Amino acid sequence: MQLIRCEFELAKLLKQGAVIAYPTEAVWGLGCDPFNESAVRRILTLKSRPEAKGLILIGGHPSHLQPWVDTLDSEAATRLLSQTERPTSWIVPDTKITPSWVRGEHQSVAIRLSQHTGVQRICQAFNGVIVSTSANPAGLDPALTQQQLTEYFGDQIDAIFDAPLGDAGQPSQILDLLNGKLFRD
């Protein structure tokens, strides 16, 4: 596992099918190219997470969310792209854009426009959304340090983005974009 400070090196690895760990607003996350099935399946295996649950996608710039924005009315699109006081992942209707191995059993996908500088840098260098799921095996707390990442995953992750964790007190809330239903607080 390599410690990397350059987002362009990480983007190159992501395009090659790597699984990376990176800091988010509140916890360390695991990420990969959501359109690379084998990379997504590696994350599911690392976390012992059932595919049916689905995964979150994260972008660093509104343009990264454009395929989903194009399917929404203007009010929903504005909400998806708005900055919120607390990190918020939105459940967005989707059966045609996001692969089933990311959506799981759902006819939707959770998407977040991140305000975390490190995430923004990675997504800008990658030029798109990446998978974002907490860096922890099922049943354990999300990693808050690089040491915890190593304890959880050893050398099973290809790279760690050497950047600071955000200062949000908890992982993103998850809300339905269309009706506001709370899935995770």
N, C-alpha and C positions, 0 to 999 in steps of 0.2 A: 504494500500500500504506500502510495507516494503522497507527501504533503505538498500541495501546489498553491502558489499565490497568484498565478496568472489565469484569469478567466478564459483567455483564448486557448491555453493548453487544456483546460477542462472541457471547453466546447469541442475541441478536436477529439478528446477521449469519448465524449458523449456520442459524437457522430460515428465512432468506431464501435459502439455498443457497450461502453463502460457503465459501471454503477459507481456513483460518487456520493460522498457525504458532504453536506454543506450547512452552514448556519442559516437559520431563518429568523423570523421575528422573535420567536420564543424558545425554540428547541432546535436541535440538530435534525436535519432531514436526510433522507436517501433520495437520490434522483437518477433519472436516466431519460433517454429519448423515448417518449410514449409510443412512438410508431415502430419501435424495435421490440418485437414480441419476446425475444429471448432475454433481453435486458430487463424488461418488466417482470418476466417470470423469475429471474434471478432475485429481484427485490422481494417478490412474493415468498420465495423460498427462504431468503435470509430472515424475513420477519415471521415466518410460519403463518402467513396471512392468506385466508381463502380468497381466491380470485373473485368470487361472487360479491364480496364487499365493495369492490371498486377502489380506485385511488384518486387522489387530488392532482390536478394539473396546476402549475404556477407559471405566471408570466411576469416579465419585468417592465413591459411597455404595452400601452393599449393596442399597438399593432399586432402583438403576439396573440391577442384574443380575437382578432378580426374575424376569423372563420365562424366563431360562435356569435359574435355581435351581429353579423350579417343575417342571422336567423331570427333575431329578436325584434320586437317593436322598439320604438325610440325610448320609451320610459324604462323598459327592462335593460336595454343596452346602456343607458346612462347609469343605472344602478350598478351594473356589472363593472363599469369602468370608474366608478366613483371611489374616492378615498374615504375610508371609514376610520373612526376613532380607534377601533379595535380591528386587528387582522380578521378579515372575513372571507371565507370561501363560499361561493354561491353555487347552488345546485341548478344547473342549466339543462333544459331539455336538449337531448342529443341522441340520435340513432345513426347519423350518417358521417360524422366527422371523427369522433374519437373511437379507436378500436375497442372491440368488446373486451379484450384482455385488460383494458384500463377501466372501462365502465362497469365491469362485473355484470351482475344480473339486472342492472338498471337501464332505463331508457333516458338516462341523463348522465351528466358528469359534474363533479365539483371542480370549480375553477376559482383561482385567486389571482388578483393583480397585486403583486407584492410591493410594499413600500420599503423593503429591506435592501439596502444598497448592494450587498453582496449577491443576493438573488437577482437583482436587476442586472448586475454586471454579467453574471453567468448567462442569463436568458438573452441579453443583448448579443453577447459573443456567439451563442448558439443560434440566435435569430429565431427564437420560438419558445413555446412552452416546454417545460420538462415535468416529469413526475415529481410530486412532492409528498412524501409520507414520512412520518416521524421515524427517527433512527432508533428503533428498539425492536427486539423480538416480542412477539405476542405475550401479553401479561406483565411485561416489565415497563418501568417508566421510560419516557423518551430521554435520550442522551442529552445532557447539558454541557458536556465537556468532550474534548478529543480523547481523553483517557477512557471515558465511558464507551465511546465508539470502539476503541480498541478492545476493551473488555467484552463488548457484545459481539463484535464481528471479526476480530483478529485481522487477518490479511484477506478476508473475503470481499473487501471493498477495493476498487481499483485506485481511488484517489480521495483525498480529503482537501477541501478548499480551506486554506489557512486564512480565515477572516473572522471578525468578531461576531458573536451571537447578538441578536437584537435584544431590546430591553422590554419586550411585551411580557406580561406576567403569566400568560398561558397560551397554548396553541390557538390557532384561528377558530372562531366560531363558524358553524356551518348553517347557512340559511337557504331556504328555497327562494330562488330569484323571483318567481312569479307570485307566490302567496305569502312569503315571509315566514313560513313554518321553520321553527328552530330544530335542527337535527343534532347539533352539539354546541354546548355553551362553554 
